[in-house]
């Protein structure tokens, strides 16, 4: 048994055998999220020639039958009526609890599943700022935001630390879907080849840096969600414990969700056994953080964002 599986056995205990069934399975649990800017769930269900089953992770999320192939070629997908998305991936935005009129930053946004979910929640109000540090991934992010019809958005291609310094104290809610060691996606990509305990530790160090950058852009009393698709405690509970120790003006709060299983009191883990994508053995740990209001904080300086006259979204580089 390799080091990864030994760590999983230690983490899961009696549930390890059940985890292995998902990890070694050829089944691929697929999902989609209805884009309510263009189509209501009831309407989409009537237009598709296969049955959709509701997921527990968001009101617009559905499981796709395993025998459905090439759904990305469906004309409704090209029209932006839905986004093909791993079922449990929608849970982070559910936990972020976006309201109309909010200013929201998605700091590590590509390819855009969570950003477009936020955009639908905003319903053409407030502002969505989606950032991606990798240039070619930022272009993919831009394409998906345009396809889904989100006009109140800015797409940037910036380092998180530089961006958040320039946008200090601007956002009501921030999502940090952090780059990670990808343990939850071993069955879908090449992350397993790069995995090592040293890589896990280096990812945890980078994630803490990203969180400490993100905090600068959050308003007093604002909320921040941290999520990953990896199993390791170092990158999840470990990162959050260190962040809270270094930032006494933040606290964990209860988001009120019931999916997954609790950790760190109010955070949630979603294992494949909890309805996530089985073949990829995905985990999502979600931490709901609130910045405590302090009277000594700076006054908010409002920003103005200019969109092009055709209301299309452009990539901004600061």
N, C-alpha and C positions, 0 to 999 in steps of 0.2 A: 504494500500500500504506500503510495507516494505521500510526501509531506502535506500536500493540500488536503487529501482525504483524511489523513490522521488528524489534522486540525479540525476538519468538519465533524469527525467522530467525537472529538473532545467537546465541540460546541453543541452538538445536537443530542448526544447521549442516546437514549432509547429510540429516538426518532431517526437515527442515522440510516437504518435499513430502508425506511420509507423514503428518505431523501435519495438514496441510491437508485430506487426504482424510477424516480423522475430523472435523475442525472444520467442514467444509462438508457432511457427510453428513446425510441424513435418518433414518438408522438410529438407534435409541434402545436401547442395551443396558441392560436392566432387571435387577434382582436382588431377592432376598429373603434374610432371615436367619431360620432356625428358632429359635423361643424354646424352649430346652430345659427351661425351668421347666414347660412345659405339654405339650410334644410332642417326640419324638425325630425326627431327620431321616428315618429309614427309615419311620416312621409317616406323616409328612406326605407323603412321596413317594407312598405308597399311597393317600392320601386325595384328592390333587389329580388333575384330569383332563388334566394336561399334564406333559411331562417336564421335570425339573430337571437342570441341569448344574452340577457343582461348580466353584466359583471357587478361585483360589489364595490368597485373602486371609484366610479363616478357615474352620474346620472346619464351621461351621453355615451358610456362605454359598453361595448358588446363583444361577446365571443363569436368568432367565425367558425363554421363547421370545418373540420380538418380536411375534407375532400374538396374544398374550394381552392382553385388554383389561379394564379396570376391576377389577383384582385387589383393590383396596381394598374392593370390595363383597362379596368372598367371605366367607361366614360364619366361616370359620376365621381370617380376618384380624380380624374383629370380636371373636372369642373370644381373641385374643392368641396364637394358635399360631405366627404368624410376623409379621415386621416388614418392610415393603417398604423396601428400602435399596439405594442405589447400590453396586455390588459392591465397589469399592476403598475405600469409606468404612468398611468393617468392619476394615480393616487396622490402624488406629490402636490399637484395643483389643487386637488380637492382639499388637501390639508392646508394649503396656503390661503384658502377662503377669500378669493378675490371678489371685490365688490365693484359695481359700476362707478366710474369716476376716480378709481385708484390710479396712482402712478406706480407701475410695477417694473422691476428690473429682473430679467432672466440673464444671469451673469455668464453661464456656460451653456449656451442655448442650442447649438447645432445638434441634430439636424432640424429641430423645430417643433417636435411633437408637443412639448410642454408649452412653448411660446404660443403656438397657435391655439392651444387650449385656454391659455390666459387671455388671448385676444378675443376669443368667443365669450368668455366671462365678462370682459369689459364692455362688450356690445357697443363698440364704436364710441366709447366715452373714455375719459382719462388718457393714459399713455402707457404703451408697452415699449420698453427699451430692451432689445435682444442683442446680446453680445456674444461673439465667438472669436477666440484668439487665433485660430487657424484659418488662413485666407480662403482656401478652397471650400472649407466647411461653412464659412460665412456666406459664400455664394449659394450653397445648398439651402442654408437657413433662409436667405432672402427669397429664393425661389418658392419655398413652401409657404412663407408668409404672404407672398403675392397670390399664390394659387388659392389660398384659403380666404382671400378677400379682406385682409386686415389692413386698414388704411391709417389707423392712429398708432403707427409703429415707427421706431427707428432701429435700424440694424447697424451695429458697429463692429469693427474688427480691431480690438484693442486688448492690451494687457489688463487684467482685472485691477491691479494696483493703480495703474495710471488712470483708468476710467473712473474708478470710485473716488479718487482724490478730486477729480474735476466735477464730479456729481455729488459732492458731499451733502448729506442731510436732505436728499431730494425725494426719496421713494417711500411709499406707504408699505410696500411689501417687496421682498427680494427672494428669489429662488436661486439656490446654489446647488445645481445638480452636478456634483463635482466629478471631474475625471478621476478614475480609480483603477485598481488593479484588474477589474473586470472579472472577478471570480464567478459572478452570476451569469456571465455570457460565454463561458468556455465552449459551449456546444455550438455557438453561432459564429465565432471568429477565432483569431489566432492568439487571443489573450493568454491561453494556457502555455504557449511556447515562451512567453516573456515572464511568466510567473516565477517568483521566488520570494522568500520571506524578506529579503533585502528590498525587493521591488515594492512589497506591501508597505514597508516602513518609509520608503521614499515617497510613495503616494500619500501616506498620512501626513508627512511633513508639508507637502505641497498643498494638501487640502486645508490644513490649518492656516497657511499663508493666504489662501483664497478667501476663507471665511473672515480673516482679520482685515482683508481689503474690503470685502463686501459690507462690513459693519459701518464703514465710513459713509456709505451712500444711503443708509437707512435713517429715516426720520425718528425723532423721539416718539416713543409709543408705537413704533412700527413693528412689523412681524417679518421674520425670516425663516425659510424652510431649507434645511440641508438634506440632500438625498444622495444615495449612491446605488450602484448595481453590483455590489460586492459583499461577500460574507464576513470579512475579517473584522474583528472587534477593534483592531488598531485604527482602521479607517472609518469606523462608525462611532461606537460609544467612546473610544479612546480620543478621537478628534474633538468630539463635543465636550467631553469632560475637561480637556485641556483648554478649549475655547472659553468655557464658563469660568474656569479658574483664573484665566487671564483677563476676563471682561465681566466684572461684577455688575455692570449696568445691563446685563442680559439675564434672562431667566427662562427656563423651560415652562411652557404653558400647555394646557390641555386643549387640543383642537376639536375634541368631541367625536372623532371618527372611531369606528368599531372594527374595521377590517384589520387583518394581520394579527400580530401579537405584541403586547407591550414590552418595552425595554426602557431603562432610565426613566421609569414612571410614565412619562407622557409620549415618548417616542414609540415608533411602530416598526417592527420587522415583518416583511412579507416573504416567506419562503415559498418554493414551488408547491409545497403541500397546502398552502393557503390560497391557492387560486391563481398564482402567477404563472408565467410561461414555463411549462414543464421541461421541454427539451433544453432550453437555455439555462435551466436551474437558476432562475433570476431571484435575487433578493433586492428589496428596496427598504432601506432604513430611512425613516423620515423624522426629523427633529423640528419641532415648532418652537421658535425662539421669539421672545418679545423684548424689545429694548425698553427699559424702564425710563420713564420721563424724568428728566432732571432739569431744574430751572436754570442751571448754569450753562446749558447747551446754547449754541449760537442760534440766532433767528434764522428762519428758513429764507433763502434767496430763491425766488421762483425762476425757472428757466423757460425759455421760449424755444420751441423746436419747429423749424420750418420744413414742411414737406413740399415736394415738387407740385407744380400747378395741376398735374394730372392725378394727384394724390397717390401716386405709386411710391413704394418704399425704396430708399436708396441706402447703400452701405456708407456709413460715416466712419472715418478714421481720424482719431484725435492725435 
